[in-house]
Amino acid sequence: WAPLEESGGGSVPVGGSLRLSCVVHEPYDHSACFGWFRQAPGEAREGVAVIEEDHSTLHYKMSVKGRFALSFDNEKKQLLLQMNMLKHEDTGTYFCALRRGFCYSRFVDGDGADGSEFHVWGQGTPVSVSS
């Protein structure tokens, strides 16, 4: 098994929906932070949404608030990102990531949004939104 196993990417028209899944096979503890990052062609990687293992902290990138919903199923060890009302600018490769430490808002809209403070990464799943 890959440490983080992603699935759910695809191609949809503007306004469509997708649900990304990440099954966590990597060991972690209660201070873990899970997140989705994305990278568009020619662009820097950016944080989309992060959540702590105990669900106490949840942060979204401003541009996806109200459209995306992040959740973590502790029993299944599965991170889910429900993406609704998709826009062309949501296009990119989406990566699941694990940090052995707490979540902070800077991971989605600050100097930590490049994901440099995350320790384990999935291989990525592509999302294409056609206008």
Disulfide bonds with the S-S distance in Angstrom:
Cys22-Cys96 2.03
Cys33-Cys103 2.02
